[in-house]
């Protein structure tokens, strides 16, 4: 996919659909539906408590965090932080290397 983005360096669903349209040749409507379908499948798997691994890209992991004591930075008052489930993205080694090489001076 091209690296051209118009949204201050943020790639949107519309950008992804446009890239599918340009590179794969599906209609704009089919491209948008495909992007929505992939996002929907990833979201559904995460909601079911499953991790999602995309080879060559990375893994979306669900982690359970225990209850702990935090501190309000303004007042310094200790506050209990409830246990919760968080979503973490761990990039693959391939993606890490590609990003590192694109940021390195040539």
SELO-206486 format. One line per field, with one value per residue: residue in three letters; residue number from 1; x, y, z of N, C-alpha, C in turn. Coordinates in steps of 0.001 Angstrom, whole numbers, plus 500000, padded with zeros to 6 digits. Atoms other than C-alpha are relative to their C-alpha. Example, Ala and Ser with C-alpha at 12.3 -4.5 7.8 and 13.67 -1.06 7.14 Angstrom:
# residues 2
residuo = c(ALA|SER) $
num = c(1|2) $
n_east = c(500890|499180) $
n_north = c(498810|498810) $
n_up = c(500000|499940) $
ca_east = c(512300|513670) $
ca_north = c(495500|498940) $
ca_up = c(507800|507140) $
c_east = c(500900|499230) $
c_north = c(501200|501090) $
c_up = c(500000|500730) $
***
This chain:
# residues 106
residuo = c(UNK|UNK|UNK|UNK|UNK|UNK|UNK|UNK|UNK|UNK|UNK|UNK|UNK|UNK|UNK|UNK|UNK|UNK|UNK|UNK|UNK|UNK|UNK|UNK|UNK|UNK|UNK|UNK|UNK|UNK|UNK|UNK|UNK|UNK|UNK|UNK|UNK|UNK|UNK|UNK|UNK|UNK|UNK|UNK|UNK|UNK|UNK|UNK|UNK|UNK|UNK|UNK|UNK|UNK|UNK|UNK|UNK|UNK|UNK|UNK|UNK|UNK|UNK|UNK|UNK|UNK|UNK|UNK|UNK|UNK|UNK|UNK|UNK|UNK|UNK|UNK|UNK|UNK|UNK|UNK|UNK|UNK|UNK|UNK|UNK|UNK|UNK|UNK|UNK|UNK|UNK|UNK|UNK|UNK|UNK|UNK|UNK|UNK|UNK|UNK|UNK|UNK|UNK|UNK|UNK|UNK) $
num = c(1|2|3|4|5|6|7|8|9|10|11|12|13|14|15|16|17|18|19|20|21|22|23|24|25|26|27|28|29|30|31|32|33|34|35|36|37|38|39|40|41|42|43|44|45|46|47|48|49|50|51|52|53|54|55|56|57|58|59|60|61|62|63|64|65|66|67|68|69|70|71|72|73|74|75|76|77|78|79|80|81|82|83|84|85|86|87|88|89|90|91|92|93|94|95|96|97|98|99|100|101|102|103|104|105|106) $
n_east = c(500836|499248|499815|500630|501151|500376|500555|498949|499255|500871|500677|501387|500689|500180|498689|499787|500913|499482|498814|500494|500583|498915|499023|500603|500910|501415|500702|499841|500948|499471|498790|500454|500606|498917|499317|500930|500098|498768|500032|501060|499528|498983|500711|500803|499091|499542|501131|500160|498869|498936|498941|500010|498646|499914|498611|499274|500495|499929|501006|500826|500087|500817|499313|500760|499205|500542|500303|498797|500150|499392|499923|500464|498810|500238|500155|499144|500841|500016|501312|499957|500278|500647|499441|500599|499370|499476|499597|498618|499531|498581|499628|499131|498609|499959|500500|499033|498837|500388|500170|498667|499218|500587|499691|498547|499495|499537) $
n_north = c(498828|498755|499348|498684|499757|498597|499714|499754|501212|501046|500776|500257|501075|499534|500132|501423|500396|499402|500771|501277|499658|499725|501071|501312|499824|500143|498720|499239|500568|501300|499730|499528|501158|500899|499403|500102|501409|500381|499338|500665|501316|499777|499515|501100|500948|499381|499982|501373|500283|500628|499151|499993|499943|499760|500317|498935|498701|499961|500707|499261|500842|499555|500235|499656|499254|500129|498767|499444|498650|498966|498708|498867|499156|498613|499855|500932|500910|501372|500409|501367|500174|501304|500943|499795|500665|499002|500461|499636|500413|500345|500115|501122|499632|499516|498622|499181|499760|499122|498642|499511|499682|498830|498814|499802|499140|500799) $
n_up = c(500000|500057|498708|500063|499146|499990|498685|499007|499710|499483|501039|499610|500716|501382|500640|500259|501077|501235|500378|500544|501303|500953|500175|500271|501116|499648|500064|498739|499041|499576|499221|498692|499328|499619|498846|498864|499633|499295|498696|499240|499556|498969|498808|499443|499348|498755|499078|499508|499127|500767|500527|501463|500541|501438|500323|500678|499549|498551|499224|499054|498812|498877|498734|498801|499020|498650|499287|499389|499454|500815|499339|500791|500167|499565|498552|499272|499224|500496|500477|500529|501425|500084|500965|501312|501137|500925|501319|500277|501317|500041|501412|500352|500259|501390|499996|499262|500852|501101|499461|499631|501185|500674|499194|499966|501073|501136) $
ca_east = c(500000|501156|502390|500318|498002|496138|495059|498160|499918|496921|495633|491838|489399|488715|492463|492651|489605|491109|494381|492483|490578|493801|495963|493527|491000|487813|485123|485208|482140|483647|486940|485158|483149|486356|488088|484989|484788|488427|488090|484846|486449|489424|487108|484817|487734|489023|485554|485453|488712|490916|494284|494694|497957|498597|501795|504355|502395|501877|499659|496782|496929|494420|496003|494334|495656|495200|493714|496368|496828|497481|498099|496244|499065|497411|496605|498914|495962|496146|493264|492422|492568|490179|491249|490628|491409|493602|494406|498087|499661|502980|504521|506185|509946|509382|507320|509797|512685|510771|509844|513379|514914|512458|513359|517126|519056|519876) $
ca_north = c(500000|503514|505706|508727|509882|513137|512936|514173|510823|508751|505967|505688|502990|505085|505170|501383|500912|503270|501305|498030|499671|500885|497827|494903|496319|495656|498286|501068|499562|496052|497462|499256|496107|494033|496434|496528|492725|492267|494825|493159|489700|491000|492858|489844|487551|490016|490341|486532|486750|485421|486872|487808|487058|488509|486911|489483|492269|491536|490177|491790|490389|490603|490983|490954|493570|493082|495653|498030|501301|504334|507961|511029|513081|516408|515754|512873|511007|507216|505689|502032|501111|498265|495124|495251|493667|495641|495278|495294|495227|493457|494092|491183|491149|491657|494807|496105|495697|497370|500349|500646|500555|503158|505524|505045|507683|506375) $
ca_up = c(500000|499339|502132|501076|503842|504054|507699|509548|509274|510365|508138|508251|507160|504072|503304|503619|501393|498809|498862|498320|495469|493793|494357|494118|491707|493636|493319|495929|497589|497662|498966|501790|502607|502685|505085|507336|507272|508311|511107|512188|512348|514342|516745|517187|517995|520605|522134|522455|524422|521614|520659|516989|515179|511718|510384|509305|511020|514701|517443|519311|522854|525685|529114|532503|534912|538624|540944|542275|544092|541934|542740|541471|539909|540789|544429|545318|546858|546579|544636|543970|540268|539525|537720|534006|530679|528304|524628|523647|520189|519767|516338|514551|514087|510329|510924|513497|511091|508243|510427|511813|508342|507021|509873|509577|507652|504190) $
c_east = c(500877|500086|499354|498781|499755|499622|501070|500732|499176|499306|498608|499446|499827|501306|500284|499130|500489|501227|499598|499431|501102|500851|499392|499018|498550|499329|500207|499087|500501|501246|499646|499407|501071|500720|499113|499895|501217|500011|498955|500436|501043|499323|499211|500871|500484|498882|499723|501163|501154|501053|499958|501423|499919|501473|500637|499557|500108|498853|499272|499762|499074|500750|499097|500938|499297|499646|501281|499679|500751|500009|499505|501183|499817|500036|500933|499224|500037|498576|500097|499645|499470|500695|499271|500750|500440|500410|501394|500324|501489|500379|500906|501417|500136|499550|500974|501202|499674|499849|501361|500797|499435|500306|501484|500428|500614|501428) $
c_north = c(501231|500648|501377|500047|501492|500445|500147|498728|498878|499310|499644|498798|500372|499897|498542|499513|500539|499231|498645|500236|500176|498767|498656|500097|499689|501353|500732|499425|498655|500178|500440|498841|499035|500521|499880|498568|499551|500614|499344|498647|500135|500430|498886|498996|500560|500027|498610|499603|499328|501039|499891|500182|500154|499848|501136|501395|500109|499261|500973|499055|500622|499646|500429|500700|499892|501368|500491|501383|500959|501307|501076|500962|501440|500134|499098|498992|498611|499589|498558|499999|498585|499103|500187|499194|501090|499323|500538|499544|499746|499820|498795|500516|500581|501459|500928|500356|500943|501440|500593|500414|501217|501297|500309|500928|499146|500336) $
c_up = c(500000|501355|500024|500913|500054|501409|501074|500395|500582|498837|500505|499255|498540|499227|499649|498847|498658|499505|499408|498605|498944|499703|499622|498845|500305|499829|501329|501079|500532|500861|501408|500800|500497|501242|501239|500494|500790|501398|500901|500535|501096|501304|500679|500742|501341|501035|500581|500913|499291|499624|498483|499502|498491|499623|499211|500414|501514|500639|500919|501171|501028|501280|501141|500971|501350|500575|500670|500551|499088|500757|499046|499853|500460|501516|500802|500819|499369|499670|499518|498502|499851|498982|498681|498962|499035|498695|499713|498585|500076|498532|499760|499769|498592|499941|500704|499131|498842|500472|500359|498771|499261|500755|500049|498885|498904|499643) $
***
